[in-house]
């Protein structure tokens, strides 16, 4: 168990981490102690205004499949439109003392951005720009994705936030500006990318292999 100046708090926080995903109060120091604890090396960590969330739920093939298809859709669209893009998967973005998030996918889109180098440490948002687009994929935690995580991303400098609801195959897309977000049906950071196309690609993933999906995406994007 991680050491802390507040051992009781760490004990309380870690009581049911193996099965629970929740927001609990913690200082930044307590959060870092848990985040650096090898026992939780496979966990996903979030921190926002003194609240900690640790996600320990195992990820199934449905989650992995949707993650892969959304990644391809974004990357292929950017390639066809000759838009500069740098993708990161399951990467931690940290603003020390303030917050941290670890989306399923993150994309830096366009030129002139301070993109982080390749290291084994969380991306320092005091030094590098936040990603342009982040994607969260979930089922039981969708309400949280639309709740506190939404508030967190509104304050992070991210420009667009996608929530893929596995239960209904929907991609809820939120454009973010001036600390507020609103739903859109066409990406603002990738103009011309209709979210319905991404949802159709996910639907095709139920019965088609990657080659067929990629060929359909390339044909569709070439004519959009």
N, CA, C and O of each residue as an XYZ file, in Angstrom:
896
protein
N       0.847     -1.198      0.000
C       0.000      0.000      0.000
C       0.876      1.239      0.000
O       1.914      1.262      0.661
N       0.473      2.270     -0.731
C       1.263      3.482     -0.829
C       1.350      4.178      0.512
O       0.393      4.181      1.286
N       2.513      4.775      0.786
C       2.680      5.534      2.010
C       2.154      6.934      1.800
O       2.137      7.433      0.675
N       1.726      7.571      2.873
C       1.189      8.923      2.775
C       1.190      9.546      4.147
O       1.157      8.848      5.160
N       1.228     10.889      4.177
C       1.111     11.582      5.447
C      -0.268     11.380      6.039
O      -0.490     11.661      7.217
N      -1.195     10.895      5.232
C      -2.549     10.609      5.698
C      -2.861      9.155      5.403
O      -3.610      8.850      4.475
N      -2.284      8.254      6.195
C      -2.442      6.831      5.954
C      -3.879      6.378      5.992
O      -4.267      5.483      5.242
N      -4.685      6.988      6.863
C      -6.094      6.604      6.961
C      -6.821      6.899      5.661
O      -7.641      6.098      5.210
N      -6.521      8.061      5.045
C      -7.174      8.425      3.788
C      -6.827      7.428      2.698
O      -7.707      7.006      1.949
N      -5.547      7.038      2.594
C      -5.142      6.081      1.569
C      -5.842      4.749      1.789
O      -6.295      4.119      0.834
N      -5.933      4.312      3.059
C      -6.621      3.061      3.356
C      -8.075      3.129      2.916
O      -8.597      2.179      2.333
N      -8.732      4.256      3.195
C     -10.131      4.426      2.811
C     -10.286      4.413      1.302
O     -11.191      3.769      0.770
N      -9.401      5.127      0.608
C      -9.501      5.224     -0.840
C      -9.277      3.883     -1.523
O      -9.920      3.578     -2.527
N      -8.363      3.081     -0.978
C      -7.992      1.843     -1.653
C      -8.832      0.654     -1.220
O      -8.590     -0.463     -1.675
N      -9.798      0.862     -0.365
C     -10.553     -0.244      0.215
C     -11.160     -1.163     -0.833
O     -11.067     -2.384     -0.711
N     -11.785     -0.590     -1.869
C     -12.466     -1.418     -2.864
C     -12.042     -1.079     -4.292
O     -12.847     -1.183     -5.217
N     -10.787     -0.676     -4.476
C     -10.372     -0.228     -5.797
C     -10.377     -1.334     -6.841
O     -10.485     -1.047     -8.033
N     -10.264     -2.574     -6.431
C     -10.203     -3.653     -7.407
C     -11.497     -3.752     -8.205
O     -11.474     -4.127     -9.377
N     -12.616     -3.421     -7.588
C     -13.895     -3.558     -8.277
C     -14.624     -2.237     -8.471
O     -15.514     -2.155     -9.318
N     -14.280     -1.209     -7.719
C     -15.041      0.035     -7.751
C     -14.426      1.060     -8.697
O     -13.206      1.137     -8.846
N     -15.284      1.838     -9.328
C     -14.853      3.032    -10.048
C     -15.695      4.176     -9.514
O     -16.915      4.173     -9.677
N     -15.062      5.157     -8.877
C     -15.814      6.188     -8.187
C     -14.932      7.410     -8.008
O     -13.722      7.350     -8.222
N     -15.545      8.518     -7.613
C     -14.817      9.738     -7.284
C     -14.751      9.865     -5.770
O     -15.778      9.821     -5.093
N     -13.545     10.022     -5.242
C     -13.365     10.205     -3.811
C     -12.437     11.378     -3.545
O     -11.601     11.715     -4.383
N     -12.580     11.993     -2.397
C     -11.745     13.142     -2.065
C     -10.317     12.696     -1.771
O     -10.094     11.689     -1.100
N      -9.365     13.455     -2.277
C      -7.953     13.164     -2.025
C      -7.135     14.410     -2.328
O      -7.476     15.188     -3.218
N      -6.058     14.591     -1.583
C      -5.133     15.673     -1.898
C      -4.304     15.256     -3.109
O      -4.289     14.086     -3.491
N      -3.622     16.220     -3.703
C      -2.768     15.898     -4.846
C      -1.679     14.908     -4.446
O      -1.353     13.999     -5.210
N      -1.116     15.082     -3.251
C      -0.058     14.184     -2.784
C      -0.583     12.759     -2.622
O       0.106     11.799     -2.966
N      -1.792     12.622     -2.103
C      -2.391     11.296     -1.949
C      -2.683     10.676     -3.309
O      -2.512      9.474     -3.511
N      -3.123     11.509     -4.226
C      -3.384     11.019     -5.583
C      -2.106     10.477     -6.224
O      -2.111      9.383     -6.789
N      -1.021     11.232     -6.138
C       0.242     10.805     -6.740
C       0.739      9.516     -6.095
O       1.276      8.646     -6.781
N       0.562      9.388     -4.772
C       0.990      8.165     -4.087
C       0.277      6.944     -4.657
O       0.886      5.889     -4.829
N      -0.998      7.087     -4.945
C      -1.755      5.980     -5.528
C      -1.380      5.757     -6.988
O      -1.217      4.616     -7.422
N      -1.243      6.835     -7.741
C      -0.935      6.720     -9.165
C       0.418      6.058     -9.398
O       0.626      5.402    -10.419
N       1.342      6.230     -8.445
C       2.681      5.658     -8.593
C       2.828      4.327     -7.870
O       3.919      3.757     -7.834
N       1.742      3.830     -7.298
C       1.765      2.542     -6.607
C       1.738      1.416     -7.642
O       0.787      1.332     -8.419
N       2.760      0.543     -7.675
C       2.798     -0.539     -8.671
C       1.580     -1.455     -8.630
O       1.258     -2.103     -9.626
N       0.904     -1.513     -7.492
C      -0.272     -2.378     -7.378
C      -1.390     -1.933     -8.316
O      -2.278     -2.719     -8.644
N      -1.346     -0.666     -8.748
C      -2.392     -0.135     -9.618
C      -1.826      0.275    -10.977
O      -2.292      1.229    -11.602
N      -0.811     -0.469    -11.418
C      -0.145     -0.151    -12.681
C      -1.090     -0.248    -13.871
O      -0.893      0.438    -14.874
N      -2.116     -1.094    -13.772
C      -3.047     -1.277    -14.888
C      -4.289     -0.397    -14.778
O      -5.180     -0.468    -15.625
N      -4.347      0.423    -13.745
C      -5.530      1.265    -13.533
C      -5.448      2.533    -14.372
O      -4.372      2.942    -14.810
N      -6.608      3.144    -14.585
C      -6.680      4.448    -15.235
C      -7.056      5.480    -14.178
O      -8.006      5.289    -13.418
N      -6.296      6.579    -14.138
C      -6.446      7.576    -13.086
C      -6.951      8.909    -13.634
O      -6.554      9.358    -14.709
N      -7.844      9.525    -12.852
C      -8.335     10.870    -13.153
C      -8.316     11.675    -11.857
O      -8.555     11.137    -10.776
N      -8.032     12.964    -11.979
C      -8.040     13.842    -10.802
C      -8.563     15.200    -11.231
O      -8.126     15.761    -12.236
N      -9.520     15.728    -10.444
C     -10.146     16.993    -10.820
C     -10.634     17.709     -9.572
O     -11.544     17.238     -8.890
N     -10.025     18.849     -9.277
C     -10.446     19.684     -8.156
C     -10.598     18.894     -6.853
O     -11.630     18.969     -6.186
N      -9.556     18.136     -6.503
C      -9.554     17.432     -5.228
C     -10.331     16.136     -5.213
O     -10.508     15.537     -4.152
N     -10.802     15.686     -6.368
C     -11.528     14.423     -6.456
C     -10.756     13.442     -7.328
O     -10.249     13.799     -8.392
N     -10.678     12.220     -6.866
C      -9.916     11.154     -7.510
C     -10.857     10.106     -8.086
O     -11.853      9.745     -7.460
N     -10.540      9.625     -9.271
C     -11.264      8.489     -9.848
C     -10.241      7.476    -10.340
O      -9.287      7.834    -11.031
N     -10.438      6.222     -9.989
C      -9.578      5.136    -10.446
C     -10.459      4.088    -11.109
O     -11.409      3.592    -10.502
N     -10.147      3.754    -12.346
C     -10.931      2.767    -13.082
C     -10.136      1.470    -13.169
O      -9.060      1.420    -13.766
N     -10.687      0.425    -12.563
C     -10.014     -0.869    -12.510
C     -10.743     -1.941    -13.312
O     -10.274     -3.076    -13.396
N     -11.878     -1.595    -13.896
C     -12.668     -2.598    -14.599
C     -11.892     -3.161    -15.786
O     -11.254     -2.401    -16.515
N     -11.933     -4.484    -15.995
C     -11.268     -5.071    -17.163
C     -11.943     -4.616    -18.449
O     -13.152     -4.391    -18.478
N     -11.153     -4.481    -19.512
C     -11.669     -4.027    -20.797
C     -11.856     -5.225    -21.718
O     -10.917     -5.984    -21.957
N     -13.073     -5.391    -22.235
C     -13.380     -6.524    -23.091
C     -13.123     -6.240    -24.555
O     -12.653     -5.164    -24.925
N     -13.441     -7.228    -25.388
C     -13.187     -7.110    -26.823
C     -14.044     -6.021    -27.464
O     -13.616     -5.393    -28.432
N     -15.246     -5.789    -26.939
C     -16.104     -4.745    -27.504
C     -15.448     -3.376    -27.351
O     -15.432     -2.575    -28.286
N     -14.910     -3.118    -26.165
C     -14.211     -1.856    -25.917
C     -13.012     -1.717    -26.857
O     -12.813     -0.673    -27.478
N     -12.219     -2.785    -26.951
C     -11.042     -2.737    -27.805
C     -11.378     -2.554    -29.270
O     -10.676     -1.844    -29.991
N     -12.458     -3.199    -29.715
C     -12.868     -3.094    -31.119
C     -13.320     -1.677    -31.453
O     -12.926     -1.127    -32.482
N     -14.137     -1.086    -30.596
C     -14.592      0.282    -30.835
C     -13.424      1.259    -30.797
O     -13.360      2.192    -31.598
N     -12.511      1.043    -29.874
C     -11.320      1.884    -29.775
C     -10.546      1.863    -31.095
O     -10.121      2.905    -31.595
N     -10.372      0.671    -31.644
C      -9.619      0.503    -32.887
C     -10.315      1.172    -34.068
O      -9.664      1.840    -34.872
N     -11.628      0.999    -34.178
C     -12.365      1.550    -35.320
C     -12.404      3.077    -35.273
O     -12.229      3.732    -36.301
N     -12.631      3.646    -34.090
C     -12.637      5.106    -33.979
C     -11.262      5.669    -34.320
O     -11.159      6.694    -34.995
N     -10.217      5.007    -33.861
C      -8.857      5.433    -34.181
C      -8.631      5.455    -35.686
O      -8.083      6.416    -36.225
N      -9.055      4.393    -36.360
C      -8.886      4.323    -37.818
C      -9.693      5.411    -38.518
O      -9.203      6.048    -39.450
N     -10.929      5.624    -38.070
C     -11.784      6.618    -38.716
C     -11.155      8.008    -38.644
O     -11.109      8.724    -39.644
N     -10.676      8.384    -37.472
C     -10.071      9.706    -37.308
C      -8.785      9.817    -38.127
O      -8.579     10.804    -38.834
N      -7.932      8.817    -38.033
C      -6.639      8.869    -38.718
C      -6.791      8.848    -40.236
O      -6.097      9.581    -40.940
N      -7.702      8.007    -40.745
C      -7.900      7.940    -42.190
C      -8.502      9.233    -42.732
O      -8.120      9.693    -43.808
N      -9.446      9.821    -41.987
C     -10.026     11.089    -42.432
C      -8.947     12.164    -42.510
O      -8.866     12.895    -43.497
N      -8.120     12.259    -41.470
C      -7.055     13.259    -41.460
C      -6.069     13.018    -42.597
O      -5.575     13.968    -43.205
N      -5.783     11.754    -42.886
C      -4.855     11.427    -43.969
C      -5.419     11.840    -45.323
O      -4.725     12.459    -46.130
N      -6.686     11.495    -45.569
C      -7.330     11.843    -46.841
C      -7.376     13.360    -47.035
O      -7.203     13.855    -48.148
N      -7.609     14.091    -45.947
C      -7.728     15.550    -46.022
C      -6.384     16.257    -45.820
O      -6.322     17.487    -45.800
N      -5.313     15.478    -45.673
C      -3.964     16.018    -45.495
C      -3.881     16.967    -44.296
O      -3.323     18.060    -44.379
N      -4.453     16.513    -43.183
C      -4.416     17.269    -41.929
C      -3.380     16.631    -41.011
O      -3.390     15.416    -40.814
N      -2.493     17.436    -40.452
C      -1.482     16.904    -39.542
C      -2.161     16.371    -38.287
O      -3.002     17.044    -37.692
N      -1.787     15.148    -37.887
C      -2.401     14.536    -36.712
C      -1.383     13.651    -36.005
O      -0.601     12.952    -36.649
N      -1.400     13.688    -34.675
C      -0.555     12.816    -33.857
C      -1.465     12.174    -32.818
O      -2.143     12.870    -32.063
N      -1.478     10.849    -32.783
C      -2.397     10.108    -31.916
C      -1.668      9.488    -30.727
O      -0.538      9.014    -30.850
N      -2.337      9.501    -29.575
C      -1.857      8.819    -28.377
C      -3.000      7.965    -27.821
O      -4.144      8.415    -27.770
N      -2.691      6.746    -27.409
C      -3.690      5.855    -26.813
C      -3.337      5.592    -25.356
O      -2.182      5.318    -25.027
N      -4.344      5.678    -24.479
C      -4.186      5.365    -23.052
C      -2.994      6.105    -22.442
O      -2.171      5.512    -21.745
N      -2.918      7.391    -22.714
C      -1.821      8.229    -22.228
C      -2.324      9.168    -21.139
O      -3.428      9.704    -21.233
N      -1.513      9.363    -20.111
C      -1.875     10.262    -19.016
C      -1.409     11.681    -19.321
O      -0.272     11.902    -19.737
N      -2.308     12.637    -19.107
C      -2.005     14.055    -19.283
C      -2.174     14.720    -17.920
O      -3.248     14.663    -17.321
N      -1.113     15.345    -17.440
C      -1.092     15.823    -16.052
C      -0.727     17.295    -15.969
O       0.224     17.752    -16.602
N      -1.507     18.035    -15.168
C      -1.160     19.396    -14.782
C      -0.939     19.346    -13.281
O      -1.892     19.338    -12.501
N       0.320     19.314    -12.885
C       0.699     19.045    -11.501
C      -0.026     19.946    -10.513
O      -0.075     21.166    -10.673
N      -0.593     19.306     -9.477
C      -1.289     20.017     -8.429
C      -2.722     20.362     -8.765
O      -3.465     20.832     -7.903
N      -3.124     20.134    -10.015
C      -4.456     20.554    -10.459
C      -5.297     19.382    -10.941
O      -6.405     19.167    -10.450
N      -4.776     18.624    -11.902
C      -5.595     17.553    -12.445
C      -4.838     16.618    -13.359
O      -3.697     16.877    -13.742
N      -5.500     15.519    -13.702
C      -4.931     14.529    -14.613
C      -6.067     13.755    -15.274
O      -7.098     13.491    -14.655
N      -5.861     13.393    -16.551
C      -6.846     12.568    -17.242
C      -6.129     11.583    -18.153
O      -5.009     11.827    -18.600
N      -6.798     10.463    -18.418
C      -6.228      9.401    -19.246
C      -7.316      8.848    -20.166
O      -7.906      7.808    -19.874
N      -7.584      9.537    -21.271
C      -8.637      9.082    -22.175
C      -8.219      7.833    -22.947
O      -7.041      7.475    -22.984
N      -9.196      7.181    -23.557
C      -8.880      6.028    -24.397
C      -8.030      6.446    -25.592
O      -7.068      5.766    -25.948
N      -8.391      7.564    -26.204
C      -7.657      8.079    -27.356
C      -7.494      9.587    -27.214
O      -8.362     10.270    -26.671
N      -6.378     10.090    -27.706
C      -6.139     11.535    -27.718
C      -5.431     11.886    -29.021
O      -4.547     11.159    -29.475
N      -5.828     13.006    -29.616
C      -5.260     13.416    -30.900
C      -4.842     14.880    -30.844
O      -5.592     15.740    -30.382
N      -3.626     15.147    -31.326
C      -3.190     16.509    -31.596
C      -3.448     16.751    -33.083
O      -2.950     16.010    -33.930
N      -4.218     17.778    -33.394
C      -4.662     18.009    -34.767
C      -4.252     19.408    -35.209
O      -4.544     20.395    -34.533
N      -3.575     19.482    -36.347
C      -3.164     20.764    -36.891
C      -1.713     21.085    -36.582
O      -1.028     20.325    -35.897
N      -1.258     22.204    -37.087
C       0.135     22.608    -36.921
C       0.269     23.612    -35.784
O      -0.720     24.158    -35.295
N       1.507     23.842    -35.375
C       1.788     24.853    -34.364
C       1.552     24.422    -32.939
O       1.602     25.255    -32.034
N       1.293     23.141    -32.705
C       1.038     22.649    -31.351
C       2.322     22.118    -30.716
O       3.193     21.581    -31.401
N       2.423     22.276    -29.408
C       3.546     21.705    -28.670
C       3.183     20.270    -28.296
O       2.594     20.013    -27.246
N       3.550     19.341    -29.181
C       3.242     17.923    -28.995
C       4.308     17.302    -28.093
O       5.497     17.555    -28.291
N       3.911     16.499    -27.111
C       4.899     15.935    -26.184
C       5.811     14.918    -26.862
O       5.404     14.249    -27.811
N       7.049     14.805    -26.372
C       7.968     13.787    -26.889
C       7.606     12.418    -26.334
O       6.722     12.297    -25.486
N       8.287     11.397    -26.811
C       8.021     10.032    -26.367
C       8.822      9.740    -25.101
O      10.048      9.633    -25.142
N       8.117      9.613    -23.977
C       8.733      9.274    -22.699
C       7.831      8.271    -21.988
O       6.776      7.907    -22.507
N       8.242      7.825    -20.806
C       7.422      6.919    -19.999
C       6.725      7.649    -18.861
O       6.185      7.015    -17.955
N       6.732      8.972    -18.901
C       6.099      9.782    -17.857
C       4.815     10.407    -18.395
O       4.668     10.564    -19.607
N       3.882     10.767    -17.507
C       2.685     11.484    -17.962
C       3.059     12.766    -18.698
O       4.077     13.389    -18.395
N       2.239     13.153    -19.659
C       2.474     14.387    -20.398
C       2.275     15.576    -19.461
O       1.235     15.695    -18.815
N       3.261     16.444    -19.391
C       3.220     17.613    -18.516
C       2.491     18.751    -19.236
O       3.028     19.351    -20.168
N       1.269     19.039    -18.796
C       0.475     20.074    -19.451
C       0.893     21.486    -19.061
O       0.358     22.459    -19.592
N       1.842     21.605    -18.138
C       2.444     22.911    -17.890
C       3.447     23.238    -18.998
O       3.758     24.403    -19.244
N       3.943     22.200    -19.658
C       4.982     22.371    -20.676
C       4.470     22.152    -22.093
O       4.940     22.801    -23.028
N       3.504     21.236    -22.262
C       3.010     20.902    -23.597
C       1.518     21.201    -23.710
O       0.810     21.290    -22.707
N       1.059     21.353    -24.944
C      -0.355     21.633    -25.176
C      -1.215     20.422    -24.830
O      -0.753     19.285    -24.925
N      -2.463     20.658    -24.431
C      -3.387     19.531    -24.266
C      -3.770     18.994    -25.640
O      -3.649     19.712    -26.632
N      -4.228     17.748    -25.719
C      -4.670     17.224    -27.013
C      -5.862     18.015    -27.537
O      -6.616     18.613    -26.769
N      -6.016     18.008    -28.850
C      -7.122     18.719    -29.491
C      -8.435     17.975    -29.299
O      -9.474     18.578    -29.029
N      -8.371     16.657    -29.441
C      -9.552     15.791    -29.372
C      -9.267     14.636    -28.429
O      -8.205     14.019    -28.505
N     -10.215     14.337    -27.531
C     -10.103     13.157    -26.676
C     -11.346     12.297    -26.859
O     -12.431     12.798    -27.155
N     -11.164     10.985    -26.676
C     -12.254     10.024    -26.841
C     -12.318      9.128    -25.611
O     -11.307      8.568    -25.186
N     -13.508      8.996    -25.046
C     -13.763      8.053    -23.955
C     -14.776      7.022    -24.454
O     -15.787      7.374    -25.063
N     -14.493      5.749    -24.188
C     -15.367      4.656    -24.601
C     -15.879      3.966    -23.350
O     -15.083      3.551    -22.508
N     -17.196      3.835    -23.213
C     -17.707      3.252    -21.982
C     -19.114      2.721    -22.114
O     -19.802      2.951    -23.108
N     -19.527      1.999    -21.075
C     -20.904      1.514    -20.999
C     -21.515      1.914    -19.660
O     -22.400      2.769    -19.610
N     -21.047      1.297    -18.578
C     -21.615      1.594    -17.260
C     -21.223      2.975    -16.750
O     -21.876      3.508    -15.853
N     -20.154      3.571    -17.315
C     -19.673      4.856    -16.798
C     -20.030      6.027    -17.707
O     -19.455      7.106    -17.565
N     -20.972      5.839    -18.644
C     -21.310      6.912    -19.575
C     -21.840      8.141    -18.848
O     -21.544      9.269    -19.243
N     -22.619      7.936    -17.795
C     -23.146      9.082    -17.048
C     -22.012      9.904    -16.454
O     -22.103     11.129    -16.375
N     -20.944      9.233    -16.038
C     -19.786      9.953    -15.517
C     -19.029     10.647    -16.643
O     -18.533     11.760    -16.470
N     -18.940      9.982    -17.808
C     -18.292     10.603    -18.964
C     -18.988     11.909    -19.335
O     -18.344     12.870    -19.759
N     -20.313     11.933    -19.172
C     -21.090     13.131    -19.494
C     -21.182     14.105    -18.321
O     -21.675     15.224    -18.469
N     -20.703     13.670    -17.158
C     -20.788     14.488    -15.958
C     -19.465     15.118    -15.580
O     -19.033     16.091    -16.197
N     -18.812     14.553    -14.549
C     -17.581     15.167    -14.055
C     -16.461     15.159    -15.082
O     -15.698     16.121    -15.166
N     -16.349     14.082    -15.871
C     -15.299     14.085    -16.896
C     -15.534     15.204    -17.907
O     -14.587     15.824    -18.390
N     -16.783     15.452    -18.215
C     -17.104     16.553    -19.128
C     -16.621     17.882    -18.550
O     -16.023     18.690    -19.261
N     -16.877     18.108    -17.271
C     -16.400     19.330    -16.627
C     -14.878     19.409    -16.665
O     -14.304     20.472    -16.899
N     -14.238     18.274    -16.431
C     -12.781     18.217    -16.424
C     -12.213     18.594    -17.792
O     -11.267     19.377    -17.882
N     -12.792     18.035    -18.853
C     -12.287     18.333    -20.191
C     -12.621     19.761    -20.611
O     -11.865     20.369    -21.370
N     -13.732     20.305    -20.134
C     -14.067     21.694    -20.447
C     -13.000     22.646    -19.919
O     -12.746     23.692    -20.517
N     -12.380     22.288    -18.805
C     -11.383     23.155    -18.179
C      -9.957     22.845    -18.618
O      -9.029     23.568    -18.256
N      -9.771     21.778    -19.394
C      -8.425     21.284    -19.687
C      -7.758     21.941    -20.885
O      -6.542     21.846    -21.048
N      -8.546     22.611    -21.730
C      -8.000     23.148    -22.968
C      -8.252     22.254    -24.165
O      -7.926     22.625    -25.293
N      -8.833     21.073    -23.938
C      -9.242     20.193    -25.034
C     -10.331     20.901    -25.841
O     -11.180     21.585    -25.270
N     -10.308     20.740    -27.165
C     -11.266     21.447    -28.015
C     -12.482     20.610    -28.399
O     -13.527     21.152    -28.759
N     -12.342     19.280    -28.320
C     -13.476     18.425    -28.674
C     -13.393     17.122    -27.885
O     -12.312     16.578    -27.661
N     -14.558     16.636    -27.471
C     -14.650     15.467    -26.595
C     -15.713     14.532    -27.153
O     -16.872     14.913    -27.316
N     -15.297     13.288    -27.448
C     -16.228     12.277    -27.940
C     -16.477     11.245    -26.853
O     -15.538     10.781    -26.206
N     -17.738     10.886    -26.649
C     -18.108      9.800    -25.744
C     -18.799      8.721    -26.561
O     -19.878      8.946    -27.108
N     -18.183      7.555    -26.645
C     -18.783      6.433    -27.364
C     -19.545      5.568    -26.363
O     -18.942      4.889    -25.531
N     -20.866      5.599    -26.451
C     -21.722      4.801    -25.573
C     -21.868      3.411    -26.187
O     -22.575      3.233    -27.179
N     -21.196      2.434    -25.593
C     -21.212      1.074    -26.127
C     -22.602      0.450    -26.087
O     -22.901     -0.451    -26.871
N     -23.441      0.917    -25.190
C     -24.760      0.308    -25.030
C     -25.672      0.561    -26.225
O     -26.530     -0.262    -26.545
N     -25.484      1.698    -26.880
C     -26.379      2.048    -27.996
C     -25.625      2.338    -29.290
O     -26.246      2.644    -30.308
N     -24.290      2.244    -29.264
C     -23.506      2.486    -30.469
C     -23.452      3.945    -30.883
O     -23.177      4.254    -32.043
N     -23.710      4.836    -29.954
C     -23.765      6.267    -30.248
C     -22.439      6.941    -29.914
O     -21.765      6.563    -28.956
N     -22.074      7.939    -30.710
C     -20.906      8.764    -30.417
C     -21.399     10.179    -30.135
O     -21.776     10.909    -31.052
N     -21.394     10.556    -28.868
C     -21.822     11.895    -28.459
C     -20.613     12.816    -28.585
O     -19.583     12.591    -27.950
N     -20.746     13.846    -29.399
C     -19.619     14.724    -29.703
C     -19.867     16.110    -29.130
O     -20.882     16.745    -29.421
N     -18.930     16.570    -28.314
C     -19.054     17.864    -27.655
C     -17.925     18.784    -28.103
O     -16.750     18.481    -27.900
N     -18.284     19.900    -28.709
C     -17.306     20.930    -29.042
C     -17.124     21.818    -27.817
O     -18.101     22.194    -27.168
N     -15.876     22.152    -27.501
C     -15.568     22.906    -26.289
C     -14.921     24.235    -26.656
O     -13.975     24.283    -27.443
N     -15.438     25.302    -26.081
C     -14.858     26.634    -26.278
C     -15.182     27.491    -25.066
O     -16.305     27.473    -24.563
N     -14.191     28.240    -24.603
C     -14.371     29.166    -23.481
C     -14.913     28.457    -22.232
O     -15.724     29.014    -21.492
N     -14.448     27.216    -22.012
C     -14.828     26.494    -20.808
C     -16.231     25.925    -20.819
O     -16.731     25.496    -19.780
N     -16.879     25.914    -21.984
C     -18.228     25.365    -22.084
C     -18.297     24.428    -23.284
O     -17.530     24.569    -24.237
N     -19.223     23.468    -23.230
C     -19.335     22.502    -24.318
C     -20.774     22.396    -24.802
O     -21.723     22.635    -24.056
N     -20.907     22.031    -26.067
C     -22.220     21.816    -26.656
C     -22.136     20.724    -27.701
O     -21.096     20.527    -28.329
N     -23.233     20.019    -27.882
C     -23.222     18.884    -28.799
C     -23.219     19.349    -30.252
O     -23.892     20.312    -30.620
N     -22.437     18.630    -31.071
C     -22.384     18.879    -32.509
C     -22.498     17.540    -33.228
O     -22.230     16.490    -32.645
N     -22.896     17.583    -34.497
C     -23.044     16.356    -35.284
C     -22.016     16.278    -36.405
O     -21.998     15.327    -37.187
N     -21.162     17.294    -36.468
C     -20.000     17.271    -37.358
C     -18.829     17.828    -36.574
O     -18.952     18.844    -35.891
N     -17.687     17.155    -36.676
C     -16.519     17.572    -35.909
C     -16.113     19.002    -36.250
O     -16.097     19.394    -37.416
N     -15.787     19.771    -35.220
C     -15.283     21.123    -35.418
C     -13.772     21.131    -35.639
O     -13.240     22.028    -36.293
N     -13.087     20.133    -35.092
C     -11.627     20.089    -35.230
C     -11.203     19.330    -36.484
O     -10.058     19.436    -36.925
N     -12.131     18.565    -37.055
C     -11.916     17.893    -38.339
C     -13.116     18.223    -39.234
O     -13.975     17.369    -39.454
N     -13.179     19.447    -39.744
C     -14.342     19.880    -40.523
C     -14.630     18.933    -41.688
O     -13.730     18.546    -42.434
N     -15.895     18.576    -41.822
C     -16.303     17.653    -42.868
C     -16.508     16.235    -42.378
O     -17.098     15.414    -43.079
N     -16.024     15.938    -41.176
C     -16.192     14.595    -40.618
C     -17.532     14.526    -39.882
O     -17.665     15.009    -38.758
N     -18.513     13.921    -40.535
C     -19.825     13.737    -39.908
C     -19.742     12.597    -38.903
O     -19.208     11.532    -39.213
N     -20.263     12.814    -37.712
C     -20.200     11.791    -36.670
C     -21.001     10.554    -37.079
O     -20.701      9.446    -36.632
N     -22.011     10.735    -37.919
C     -22.782      9.596    -38.411
C     -21.894      8.610    -39.167
O     -22.162      7.409    -39.158
N     -20.839      9.105    -39.821
C     -19.911      8.216    -40.525
C     -19.144      7.343    -39.538
O     -18.919      6.159    -39.788
N     -18.748      7.932    -38.426
C     -18.031      7.173    -37.395
C     -18.949      6.106    -36.810
O     -18.532      4.966    -36.603
N     -20.196      6.477    -36.548
C     -21.159      5.521    -36.002
C     -21.441      4.394    -36.993
O     -21.616      3.244    -36.591
N     -21.485      4.716    -38.277
C     -21.699      3.683    -39.290
C     -20.509      2.721    -39.334
O     -20.691      1.514    -39.492
N     -19.300      3.252    -39.194
C     -18.115      2.394    -39.161
C     -18.178      1.441    -37.968
O     -17.827      0.267    -38.090
N     -18.624      1.944    -36.815
C     -18.763      1.092    -35.634
C     -19.813      0.007    -35.872
O     -19.630     -1.137    -35.456
N     -20.896      0.360    -36.530
C     -21.943     -0.612    -36.844
C     -21.410     -1.690    -37.780
O     -21.699     -2.873    -37.597
N     -20.634     -1.286    -38.779
C     -20.043     -2.249    -39.703
C     -19.075     -3.185    -38.985
O     -18.879     -4.326    -39.404
N     -18.473     -2.699    -37.905
C     -17.537     -3.519    -37.148
C     -18.170     -4.741    -36.510
O     -17.463     -5.653    -36.080
N     -19.496     -4.770    -36.444
C     -20.183     -5.935    -35.884
C     -20.088     -7.142    -36.807
O     -20.134     -8.284    -36.349
N     -19.955     -6.889    -38.113
C     -19.983     -7.994    -39.078
C     -18.827     -7.986    -40.070
O     -18.582     -8.995    -40.732
N     -18.108     -6.867    -40.189
C     -17.071     -6.757    -41.211
C     -15.681     -6.715    -40.597
O     -15.511     -6.310    -39.447
N     -14.684     -7.139    -41.381
C     -13.304     -7.077    -40.912
C     -12.716     -5.696    -41.194
O     -13.361     -4.853    -41.817
N     -11.495     -5.476    -40.731
C     -10.877     -4.153    -40.843
C     -10.661     -3.732    -42.293
O     -10.825     -2.559    -42.630
N     -10.295     -4.676    -43.146
C     -10.044     -4.325    -44.545
C     -11.291     -3.735    -45.191
O     -11.213     -2.712    -45.871
N     -12.437     -4.371    -44.985
C     -13.680     -3.866    -45.564
C     -14.053     -2.511    -44.973
O     -14.490     -1.613    -45.693
N     -13.881     -2.367    -43.665
C     -14.215     -1.091    -43.018
C     -13.300      0.022    -43.519
O     -13.764      1.124    -43.813
N     -12.009     -0.262    -43.616
C     -11.060      0.752    -44.078
C     -11.345      1.170    -45.519
O     -11.280      2.354    -45.849
N     -11.659      0.199    -46.374
C     -11.974      0.524    -47.766
C     -13.225      1.392    -47.850
O     -13.287      2.328    -48.647
N     -14.225      1.076    -47.019
C     -15.444      1.890    -47.001
C     -15.141      3.302    -46.500
O     -15.630      4.280    -47.064
N     -14.338      3.407    -45.444
C     -13.980      4.719    -44.913
C     -13.219      5.546    -45.951
O     -13.513      6.726    -46.145
N     -12.251      4.933    -46.609
C     -11.464      5.656    -47.608
C     -12.342      6.153    -48.753
O     -12.200      7.290    -49.203
N     -13.243      5.303    -49.218
C     -14.146      5.693    -50.306
C     -15.077      6.815    -49.858
O     -15.291      7.783    -50.588
N     -15.626      6.677    -48.653
C     -16.561      7.681    -48.137
C     -15.871      9.019    -47.915
O     -16.393     10.062    -48.309
N     -14.701      8.992    -47.288
C     -13.988     10.234    -46.990
C     -13.477     10.916    -48.262
O     -13.380     12.142    -48.315
N     -13.156     10.128    -49.276
C     -12.650     10.702    -50.526
C     -13.720     11.512    -51.248
O     -13.406     12.391    -52.051
N     -14.987     11.212    -50.958
C     -16.092     11.897    -51.633
C     -16.830     12.865    -50.716
O     -17.860     13.421    -51.096
N     -16.304     13.066    -49.513
C     -16.991     13.968    -48.575
C     -16.422     15.378    -48.659
O     -16.876     16.271    -47.943
